Amino acid sequence: MGILSEQVHKKFLPLSSFLPGNGQYKLLPFRFIRFDSEQYLLTNLVGEYYLTDRTTLHRFIQKELDRNDPAFAPLRARHFFYEDGETSPLHLLATKYRTKQAPLADFTSLHMIVPTLRCNTSCTYCQVSHKNTSASACDMTKETADRAIDFMFNSPSSHLKLEFQGGEPLLDFDMVRYIVERTREREKQLQRPVSIIICSNLSLVNDEILAFCKLQGIYFSTSLDGPKKLHNKNRPSVEFDSYQLAIEGIARVREALGIEAISALMTTTMASLSMPKEIVDEYVGQGFKSIFLRPINPYGFASKAGAATHYSTAEWLDFYKIALDYIIDLNFRGIQIREEYAALILRRILTPYGTGFVDLQSPAGIGIAAILFNHDGNVYASDESRMLAEMGDQHFLLGNLNTDKYEEMMLSDVLIDTLMESMSEGVPGCADCGFQPYCGSDPVRHYRLQGDIVGHKPTSEFCQRHMALFRHIISIIERGDAASDVLKGWLC
């Protein structure tokens, strides 16, 4: 027995190897920012954070913390420093950083195709200057569609996703069918699975379309802005009640394809600001388990009509916070619903994993996370780039499927230069910001609103909105109460 114990004991390092060091430490890379009137937020390379007062922050930077200080253990555990002789913190931090940046290696996964610009609604915030239902010149040809499919399968991504955008894609369902069938053929030949989504207002959904979608494993995404009066105000049609057809369409898709086969998005307009709880209630009433509270984009009709400037960032934040508090309260009452914007931010704050959300990536996700093929073969670095082009500015045009090769477009100066300049790790105003690990870059929005792809950070609406969101969500997490538990539950 004694010999066995001695043999087992030899497999372990002596106790002295696990005792604390001498308290001398070296700082690891970190940033900090004033969080509120009393605290500073410290973040490291992978977004682990610590809240502390100015005195403790100063003592930490001066390497004056001793092992008895309350801040010493959490800062050490979260890789803000390492003690003399230690190497494991460096390896752990490097592993977490590689994990966080892993989506970059996967390259372009989301490929958006616009089979037609025709549409049968006249949304007040339409971002793409849609055409009327008879404008067949705005339809994609089979030759262009084939080249779009070739382009998609050139991507090295292991998670290809094809999304039909519009206009209203179902106005040219023959082209949708053609693209899907050709994609499934290539999928089978190359053994590369592709998930397919149709973004539609659902007004044209019928049994034939649903049968095809069931056979091909297609999902739907639709718009639902809130209760009937609000939805119809935002998304009017002279031909039909857009709310009624959307609700009926949601029910039909679920019955034919399953409860999870459809998701919905809302866009916040001026009319939405006074109805945060009513909008959430509409989603709950329609059986959705999540809602994405999106601000409006400053493109297309939304810009021309002034809808994008009808409310300020502060007004949207007030709307968002009321809605988020209400969603949390619903969860207290046993009604499960998640706010997707908060869930994305939580993933960036509380996990070592990256997200595929284009707006919260560095470098920007345009082109390397998502790309769009317009009906005419023009290839844009993002959907927003296409929206900007519809306003007459082709700045983010990468090329055309009918004249340019994959490598030429993906290595074009406009894309490479934008990616280089949008790396927030080196952008003025971002490089030293304590929120940098959670944030991203939106060069198209900054170019549209400020005339520069980097933008002026002190006056950037994007920065103001996200910094406020980060502060609000971290404040809820730090409370450590039931609300905090609800948010953390959204990571499951």
Residue, then its C-alpha position, 0 to 999 in steps of 0.5 A: m500500500g505504501i509503495l502504491s501511494e508513493q508511485v501515485h504521489k510521484k505523478f504530481l508536482p510538489l505542493s510548493s509548485f501550487l503556492p502563490g508567488n512573491g506577489q510581483y506581477k507583470l501587466l497583460p494588455f488591457r484597456f480601461i474606460r470610465f464606467d460611471s461616476e465612481q467606477y472604471l471598467l477594465t477589459n483585457l484582450v478577450g473581453e474579460y472585465y473588472l470594475t473598480d475605483r480610480t485608486t485601485l486602478h492607479r495602484f494596479i497600474q503602478k504594480e502596488l497591489d498585494r495579495n491581500d487586496p480584494a482586486f488581486a485575485p479576480l484580476r489575476a484570474r481574469h488574465f490582467f496580469y501574471e506573476d513572475g515565473e508563470t507561463s500558463p496565463l499567457h497560454l490561456l489568454a492566447t487560446k481564448y484570443r484564438t477562439k474569439q477570432a475563430p470566425l475570421a478564419d471561416f471567412t464568408s458564410l452568409h451569401m445574400i441573393v436579390p432575385t428581384l427588386r420588385c415589391n408589393t408593399s411601400c414600407t416607409y423605411c424601405q432601404v433599397s428603393h424597390k420597384n413596382t410589381s411589373a418591373s421585370a427588368c429588375d429580375m435576375t437572369k439564370e446566367t447571373a444566378d449561376r455565377a452567384i452560386d459559383f461565387m458562394f461555393n468558392s468561399p472556404s466557409s464550412h457553414l454556407k448560408l444562402e439568404f434571398q433578399g428583395g424586393e419581395p423574392l416570392l414575386d419571382f419564385d421561379m428564380v428562387r426555385y431555380i437557384v435553390e435546385r442548382t444550389r442543392e445539386r452543387e451541395k450534393q456534389l461537393q458535400r458542403p451543406v447550405s442553409i437557405i432562408i427566404c426573407s419575405n413579407l409572406s403575402l404571396v405564400n401558398d401551398e405550392i411554395l410551402a411544399f417546395c420549401k419543405l422538400q428543400g429544407i428552407y426557412f423563412s424570415t419576415s418583418l413584424d413591426g408590432p401590433k396591426k396599426l403600427h405594422n400597417k403604418n410602417r409597411p403599407s400596401v394598396e393591395f392588401d392588409s400587410y399585417q393580416l397577411a403576415i400573421e396568416g403567413i406566419a401561421r401557414v409556414r409553421e403549420a407546413l414547416g414547423i414552429e422554428a421554420i420562421s423568424a421575425l424582425m422589427t424596425t424601430t420607427m418614430a411611431s414605434l417609440s411610444m409602444p415598446k411593451e405593445i411591440v413585445d406583447e405582439y411577438v409574445g402573442q404570435g408565439f415568438k421566443s425572441i425579438f430583435l429590437r433594431p434601430i432604423n438604417p439611414y438608407g433608401f426611402a428611410s433617408k429620403a423621407g427623413a424617417a432615419t432622423h426622426y428620432s435621436t439615439a437617446e430616444w431609441l435607447d430609452f425605447y430599448k431599455i423600457a422594452l428590455d426591462y419588460i422582456i426581463d419582467l415577462n421572463f420572471r412571470g414564466i414567459q420565455i422570450r429573449e432580446e437578440y441584440a442583448a444576447l449578442i452583446l452578452r456572448r461577447i462579454l461573457t464568453p470567449y466566443g465570437t459572433g457572426f453579427v456583421d456590426l460587432q466584428s473587427p475588422a468589419g464583417i462586410g465581405i468576409a462575413a456576409i456579401l450580397f449579389n444584386h439582381d443585375g450581378n453587382v456584388y456588394a460588400s454587404d446589404e447596407s452597401r447595396m442600399l447605399a448604391e441604390m442611393g447613387d453611391q457605388h463606393f462599396l461595389l466589389g465588381n460584377l458577377n458577369t465580368d469579374k472573378y472571385e479573386e479579383m472581387m475579394l482582393s479588390d482595393v475597396l474591400i481590402d482597404t476598408l478591412m484594414e481601416s476598420m480594425s478597431e484595435g488600431v482605429p483612433g478612438c477605438a484602440d484605447c476604448g475599454f469597450q473595444p473587445y465587445c464592439g465592432s465597426d460599421p464602415v458603411r454607416h460611418y461613410r453614409l453619415q460622416g463621409d468617412i469609413v472610420g468616422h468621427k467617434p465622439t459624434s458617431e451614432f454607432c459609438q454612442r448607441h453601443m457604448a450605452l448598450f454595453r454599460h446598461i447590460i454590464s450594469i444588469i449583470e453586475r447587480g447579481d439579481a434575478a434580472s442578471d440570471v435572466l440575461k445569463g440564461w440567454l447564453c444557453 
